Amino acid sequence: MKKEFTAAEHEEIFGQMGPMIDPSLTIEGVGDAVAGVPERKTMPYQWFLVLGVATMLLGFLGLSITALLIKGTGLWGLKIPVAWGFAIVNFVWWIGIGHAGTLISAILFLFKQDWRTSINRFAEAMTLFAVACAGMFPLLHLGRPWVFYWLFPYPNTMAVWPQFRSPLVWDVFAVSTYLTISLLFWFTGLIPDLATMRDRSKSRIGKVLYGIFALGWRGSARHWHRYEVAYLLLAGLSTPLVVSVHSVVSLDFAVSVLPGWHTTIFPPYFVAGAIYSGFAMVITLVIPVRHIFGLKGLITPRHLDNMAKIMLATGLMVFYGYLTEAFFAWYSGNPYEMFMMQNRMGGPYAFQYWMLILCNGLVPQLLWFKRVRRHVIVLFCICIVVNIGMWLERYIIVVTSLHRDFLPSSWDMYAGTRWDWMLYLGTFGFFFFALMLFIRWVPMLPIFEVREIVHAGHEEHED
Amino acid sequence: MSDTNENKLYGLVVEFGDSNALVKAAERVRDSGYTHTDAHAPFPVHGLTEALGIRRTILPWIVLGGGLTGCIGGFMLQYWVSVSAYPLNVGGRPLNSWPSFIPVAFECTILLAGLSAMIGMIALNGLPRPHHPVFNAPNFERASGNGFFLVVEADDPQFDLQSTRALLDDLGGAAVSEVYDD
């Protein structure tokens, strides 16, 4: 039975939550607020600070890749039995972060969640850069990254073809498709905004550069019609794609026969974890950005609140995944599975395991409280904790299953070397460097979509 | 620019202050029998497609075609590689182990469907096209800001400079302007 709310009840429920976007904004005001950021003469000092640190870390990236290419993957802490290590941990971590962007832009679009418009462009950019960071790890892990194209099926003089029964080949297709479609989706969303930037631009160079990328967009009704159809279809295509990508990543583990990896819970548990970490990253980035660039009218506490709720929901799913893993190990009756779980909880990596439970399972329970969700600093700290927790999760999954091989004579310990850490920090440099350039040159909120929302809001008031 | 002897007339353009006025005007122009019309707005305006009598785009069919091509092509590629070009016996499984081919076939489906959606939309829209006569309309930079423009093109069979102008004048927008090809 559907309950009808009276206007007063409606006001009581929604009024205290605050508006989704500042109701005083006009169609022009949206353009000024968003396009105003790339149009600034200079950027705030925080931008230069982040860019400076990111450039330094980018140097780390160059250095560690150069050293790796000269010396080989022996620089990393990899050895038998732990041959996956940081490369796979970081790959899964980064690609998981990307998933929130696609979720926001595609799935929330299909569910007509209008609040997504304030954050989708930024989150999509985050997706692109995160997937680019993720892609570096398996490529470098190849040892000879310059022959990466051997992964693709093409007629070659070696007369060899990929093994399509292997999840590692599925991964190549999943990740490259994901990167391509994310880029298309992001650029499609950008075209009308680039036209706005072109038309607002005072300088010749701005007009020409934005003009080239705007493809001559002129806001024709015929074009908008096809545009909306294309955008809806892309959203519909991205939705199963985002679910498939992390499922395929989890199959890299689950299709093997290693204790701790060979479980059916992996695909949904990985997808939930990806969205969880992705939202944590979006909130981590959005909180300072809305503060520094004066976008608090467009990215309101309502947005943070909604994102925190999604984090809480996906966090609970992930926690359920941890419980299922433990249950599965016990219920299987398999001595190797049971040993794996005992070793995880009480072995040499027990500290990391319990930290992971603390970071991902317990701390986020604070998000049940509205005051926590509305407290920007506390929320920011929780998101950092979740990001760390999600990294630990992948570390535990990769390392604990591998380091205790079936034969005790093969047992060994694993730790990342300074080169592992440097490469990981280096990808942060790439991520933030790209993000700063994006903020500098590209409107970071979808101007036309927010205008639509503002317009619809004004219509409602007039009625 | 206004040298009518050398320049071909593109059409008549009128600007409105808000989207509702544009939709109403578009309906009147459509009902007067004009077909070569267009409108320009900073965001997709609800009801404008119908008001201008724009037919539904064939884009979804193109995307379906792209998706099917990706699905069938992706599967056939794997089938051919695994059965004929490079048969490998992995644990005694059949060469055509089709369940393992689903993920790659799926990714190929999404990839080609997505590319068709994006490229199809751009191509059907006739973009990229940096030059268009409508950019010559006065204040047209507002079409990506807060301006709403209605265009009746000169190649419309009903187009007549005087009578069309009179119709547009009557719509309640800003001054009607003649826009030339260059």
Boltz contact constraints between the chains, C-beta under 6 A:
constraints:
  - contact:
      token1: [A, 27]
      token2: [B, 146]
      max_distance: 6.0
  - contact:
      token1: [A, 28]
      token2: [B, 146]
      max_distance: 6.0
  - contact:
      token1: [A, 31]
      token2: [B, 145]
      max_distance: 6.0
  - contact:
      token1: [A, 161]
      token2: [B, 81]
      max_distance: 6.0
  - contact:
      token1: [A, 161]
      token2: [B, 85]
      max_distance: 6.0
  - contact:
      token1: [A, 161]
      token2: [B, 86]
      max_distance: 6.0
  - contact:
      token1: [A, 164]
      token2: [B, 78]
      max_distance: 6.0
  - contact:
      token1: [A, 164]
      token2: [B, 82]
      max_distance: 6.0
  - contact:
      token1: [A, 164]
      token2: [B, 101]
      max_distance: 6.0
  - contact:
      token1: [A, 165]
      token2: [B, 90]
      max_distance: 6.0
  - contact:
      token1: [A, 165]
      token2: [B, 97]
      max_distance: 6.0
  - contact:
      token1: [A, 165]
      token2: [B, 100]
      max_distance: 6.0
  - contact:
      token1: [A, 170]
      token2: [B, 103]
      max_distance: 6.0
  - contact:
      token1: [A, 170]
      token2: [B, 104]
      max_distance: 6.0
  - contact:
      token1: [A, 173]
      token2: [B, 104]
      max_distance: 6.0
  - contact:
      token1: [A, 173]
      token2: [B, 107]
      max_distance: 6.0
  - contact:
      token1: [A, 174]
      token2: [B, 107]
      max_distance: 6.0
  - contact:
      token1: [A, 177]
      token2: [B, 107]
      max_distance: 6.0
  - contact:
      token1: [A, 177]
      token2: [B, 110]
      max_distance: 6.0
  - contact:
      token1: [A, 177]
      token2: [B, 111]
      max_distance: 6.0
  - contact:
      token1: [A, 181]
      token2: [B, 114]
      max_distance: 6.0
  - contact:
      token1: [A, 184]
      token2: [B, 114]
      max_distance: 6.0
  - contact:
      token1: [A, 184]
      token2: [B, 118]
      max_distance: 6.0
  - contact:
      token1: [A, 188]
      token2: [B, 118]
      max_distance: 6.0
  - contact:
      token1: [A, 195]
      token2: [B, 144]
      max_distance: 6.0
  - contact:
      token1: [A, 196]
      token2: [B, 144]
      max_distance: 6.0
  - contact:
      token1: [A, 199]
      token2: [B, 141]
      max_distance: 6.0
  - contact:
      token1: [A, 199]
      token2: [B, 144]
      max_distance: 6.0
  - contact:
      token1: [A, 215]
      token2: [B, 127]
      max_distance: 6.0
  - contact:
      token1: [A, 215]
      token2: [B, 128]
      max_distance: 6.0
  - contact:
      token1: [A, 216]
      token2: [B, 127]
      max_distance: 6.0
  - contact:
      token1: [A, 216]
      token2: [B, 128]
      max_distance: 6.0
  - contact:
      token1: [A, 216]
      token2: [B, 129]
      max_distance: 6.0
  - contact:
      token1: [A, 216]
      token2: [B, 130]
      max_distance: 6.0
  - contact:
      token1: [A, 218]
      token2: [B, 40]
      max_distance: 6.0
  - contact:
      token1: [A, 218]
      token2: [B, 132]
      max_distance: 6.0
  - contact:
      token1: [A, 219]
      token2: [B, 40]
      max_distance: 6.0
  - contact:
      token1: [A, 219]
      token2: [B, 41]
      max_distance: 6.0
  - contact:
      token1: [A, 219]
      token2: [B, 42]
      max_distance: 6.0
  - contact:
      token1: [A, 219]
      token2: [B, 143]
      max_distance: 6.0
  - contact:
      token1: [A, 219]
      token2: [B, 144]
      max_distance: 6.0
  - contact:
      token1: [A, 220]
      token2: [B, 38]
      max_distance: 6.0
  - contact:
      token1: [A, 220]
      token2: [B, 40]
      max_distance: 6.0
  - contact:
      token1: [A, 221]
      token2: [B, 39]
      max_distance: 6.0
  - contact:
      token1: [A, 221]
      token2: [B, 48]
      max_distance: 6.0
  - contact:
      token1: [A, 221]
      token2: [B, 52]
      max_distance: 6.0
  - contact:
      token1: [A, 222]
      token2: [B, 54]
      max_distance: 6.0
  - contact:
      token1: [A, 223]
      token2: [B, 125]
      max_distance: 6.0
  - contact:
      token1: [A, 224]
      token2: [B, 44]
      max_distance: 6.0
  - contact:
      token1: [A, 225]
      token2: [B, 49]
      max_distance: 6.0
  - contact:
      token1: [A, 225]
      token2: [B, 54]
      max_distance: 6.0
  - contact:
      token1: [A, 226]
      token2: [B, 57]
      max_distance: 6.0
  - contact:
      token1: [A, 226]
      token2: [B, 59]
      max_distance: 6.0
  - contact:
      token1: [A, 226]
      token2: [B, 121]
      max_distance: 6.0
  - contact:
      token1: [A, 226]
      token2: [B, 124]
      max_distance: 6.0
  - contact:
      token1: [A, 226]
      token2: [B, 125]
      max_distance: 6.0
  - contact:
      token1: [A, 228]
      token2: [B, 44]
      max_distance: 6.0
  - contact:
      token1: [A, 229]
      token2: [B, 57]
      max_distance: 6.0
  - contact:
      token1: [A, 229]
      token2: [B, 59]
      max_distance: 6.0
  - contact:
      token1: [A, 230]
      token2: [B, 117]
      max_distance: 6.0
  - contact:
      token1: [A, 230]
      token2: [B, 121]
      max_distance: 6.0
  - contact:
      token1: [A, 233]
      token2: [B, 63]
      max_distance: 6.0
  - contact:
      token1: [A, 233]
      token2: [B, 117]
      max_distance: 6.0
  - contact:
      token1: [A, 234]
      token2: [B, 117]
      max_distance: 6.0
  - contact:
      token1: [A, 237]
      token2: [B, 110]
      max_distance: 6.0
  - contact:
      token1: [A, 237]
      token2: [B, 113]
      max_distance: 6.0
  - contact:
      token1: [A, 237]
      token2: [B, 114]
      max_distance: 6.0
  - contact:
      token1: [A, 241]
      token2: [B, 110]
      max_distance: 6.0
  - contact:
      token1: [A, 248]
      token2: [B, 103]
      max_distance: 6.0
  - contact:
      token1: [A, 448]
      token2: [B, 43]
      max_distance: 6.0
  - contact:
      token1: [A, 451]
      token2: [B, 43]
      max_distance: 6.0
  - contact:
      token1: [A, 452]
      token2: [B, 43]
      max_distance: 6.0
